[in-house]
Amino acid sequence: MSVSYPYNGANSINPCDLLFVDGERTFPMGECGTRRWMELAIIDGSGATVFHSYFNPGIPVDNRFAKKGLTDEVLMRAPSFDSQWLLIRELVKCKHVVGWWMDMERSFFPEQLDFCKQLHCAQARFSPLVGDYSMQYANYKNIGMWDAFDLLGLEQPPGHRHRAMTDVSAMRLIWNWLEKTQTQNLLAISKKSDPYIPF
């Protein structure tokens, strides 16, 4: 499964087949130094919740993430990510899935989400609009999701930043802005026969 990069619009996709994913994970912990799942949120193109759950990371986190509400009390009572994986897999299978930094996001999932219909990278789509171009890497400097959100001046969804449900809802708003803005520009180009896209 490849990851789509700009300009990968999704206007023709049924909102039920377009999913946005965001997860919260620990710092590298334990003997193997892995990052462990703490929370996952999935919403569809209409904003409806498809899946949201906390996960027991399997080792005490000593309330390191309590400031954003991920306390030991919440996490230690939650199911493990592995116990929920088959359900999650079924929900995202054969869907268009959007993540902010998709290459990173997919790396935490079994099979790297290769069973999805298409993976979309929102960061790669947004960064060329405002990011600095790097001659060294021949690409645009990546921009953080909340930096992008603040640049657009969008109204923040309910909840705290850097929580899965809040972040995934914010990402959907950015994606919708991209869909609307880039569609308008393409329509303008078709009228003017101008090859330049003034994002």
C-alpha positions in Angstrom: 0.0 0.0 0.0 1.5 3.4 -1.0 0.8 6.7 0.6 -0.8 9.5 -1.4 0.8 12.8 -1.4 -0.3 16.2 -2.8 -2.5 16.9 -4.4 -4.6 14.0 -3.3 -8.1 15.3 -3.0 -10.9 13.1 -1.8 -14.1 15.0 -2.8 -15.4 12.0 -4.8 -15.1 9.7 -1.8 -18.2 8.7 0.2 -17.8 10.3 3.7 -18.3 6.8 5.2 -15.4 5.5 3.2 -13.0 8.3 4.3 -11.5 7.8 7.8 -9.2 10.1 9.8 -7.0 8.5 12.4 -4.9 9.8 15.3 -3.2 8.0 18.2 -1.4 8.8 21.4 1.5 6.6 22.4 4.1 6.5 25.2 7.7 7.6 24.9 10.0 4.6 24.2 9.6 2.5 27.3 10.3 -1.0 28.6 13.2 -3.3 27.9 12.7 -3.1 24.1 12.2 0.7 24.1 9.0 0.6 22.2 6.3 3.2 22.0 3.1 1.8 23.3 -0.5 2.7 22.5 -2.5 4.7 25.0 -5.4 6.1 22.8 -6.8 5.8 19.3 -9.5 7.9 17.7 -11.1 7.3 14.2 -13.7 9.5 12.7 -15.3 9.4 9.3 -15.6 12.1 6.6 -18.8 13.5 8.3 -17.1 13.8 11.7 -18.9 10.8 13.2 -16.9 8.7 15.7 -16.0 5.3 14.2 -13.8 4.2 17.1 -12.4 5.7 20.2 -10.6 3.8 23.0 -7.9 4.1 25.6 -5.4 1.3 25.9 -3.4 -0.3 28.7 0.3 0.2 27.6 1.3 -2.9 29.6 3.7 -1.1 31.9 3.1 1.6 34.5 3.6 5.1 33.0 3.7 6.8 36.4 1.2 9.5 35.4 3.7 11.0 32.9 0.8 11.8 30.7 -1.7 12.9 33.4 -1.5 16.6 32.3 -3.5 15.7 29.2 -5.8 13.3 31.0 -4.1 10.0 30.3 -3.7 9.0 33.9 -2.6 5.6 35.2 -6.1 5.1 36.5 -7.6 5.5 33.1 -5.0 3.5 31.2 -4.5 0.6 33.6 -8.3 -0.2 33.4 -8.4 -0.1 29.6 -8.0 -3.0 27.2 -4.8 -3.7 25.4 -4.3 -2.5 21.8 -3.7 -6.0 20.7 -7.1 -7.2 22.1 -8.9 -4.5 20.0 -6.8 -4.9 16.9 -9.1 -7.2 14.9 -12.0 -4.8 15.4 -9.9 -1.8 14.4 -8.6 -3.7 11.3 -12.1 -4.5 10.2 -13.2 -0.8 10.6 -10.4 0.6 8.4 -10.1 -2.3 5.9 -10.6 -1.1 2.3 -11.1 2.5 3.4 -9.4 5.7 2.5 -7.4 6.6 5.6 -6.0 10.0 6.4 -3.2 10.6 8.9 -1.3 13.8 9.6 2.2 12.3 9.2 1.0 9.1 7.6 4.4 7.4 7.3 4.9 7.7 11.0 1.3 6.9 11.9 1.1 3.7 9.9 4.3 2.4 11.4 2.6 1.8 14.7 -0.1 -0.5 13.2 0.3 -4.1 12.4 0.8 -4.7 8.6 1.3 -0.9 8.4 -2.3 -0.5 7.2 -1.5 -2.2 3.9 -5.0 -3.6 3.7 -6.6 -0.1 3.4 -7.7 1.1 0.0 -5.6 4.2 0.1 -3.5 6.1 2.7 -3.4 9.9 2.6 -0.8 12.1 4.2 -2.4 15.4 5.3 1.0 16.9 6.3 2.5 16.3 2.9 -0.5 17.9 1.3 -0.5 21.0 3.6 3.3 21.7 4.0 3.9 23.0 0.4 1.4 25.8 1.0 3.4 27.4 3.8 6.6 25.4 4.5 10.1 26.4 3.5 11.6 24.5 0.6 14.8 22.5 1.5 17.3 22.2 -1.3 19.1 19.5 0.7 16.1 17.2 0.9 14.4 18.5 -2.3 11.1 18.8 -0.4 9.2 21.2 1.8 9.8 21.5 5.5 7.1 19.6 7.4 4.7 21.6 9.5 3.1 20.4 12.7 -0.7 19.8 12.7 -1.5 22.4 15.4 0.8 24.9 13.7 -1.2 24.4 10.5 -4.5 24.6 12.4 -3.5 27.9 14.1 -2.3 29.3 10.8 -5.7 28.7 9.3 -7.5 30.3 12.3 -10.0 27.5 12.6 -12.3 27.0 15.6 -10.8 24.4 17.9 -12.9 21.3 18.4 -13.9 20.3 22.0 -11.2 18.8 24.2 -7.5 19.2 24.9 -4.8 19.4 22.3 -2.7 16.3 21.9 -5.5 14.0 22.7 -6.5 11.6 20.0 -10.1 12.7 19.6 -9.4 16.4 19.6 -6.4 16.0 17.2 -8.3 13.8 14.7 -11.2 16.3 14.7 -8.8 19.2 14.1 -7.1 17.2 11.3 -10.5 16.7 9.6 -11.1 20.5 9.7 -7.7 21.1 8.0 -8.5 18.4 5.4 -11.8 20.0 4.6 -10.2 23.4 4.2 -7.7 21.8 1.8 -10.5 20.2 -0.2 -12.5 23.4 -0.4 -9.5 25.7 -1.1 -7.8 23.5 -3.7 -11.1 22.7 -5.5 -11.9 26.4 -5.7 -8.4 27.1 -7.1 -8.7 24.3 -9.7 -12.1 25.6 -10.8 -10.6 29.1 -11.2 -7.7 27.7 -13.3 -10.1 25.8 -15.6 -11.8 29.1 -16.2 -8.7 31.2 -16.8 -6.6 28.4 -18.5 -3.8 29.4 -16.1 -1.4 26.6 -15.2 -0.4 28.3 -11.9 -2.1 27.2 -8.7 -2.1 30.2 -6.3 -2.4 28.4 -3.0 
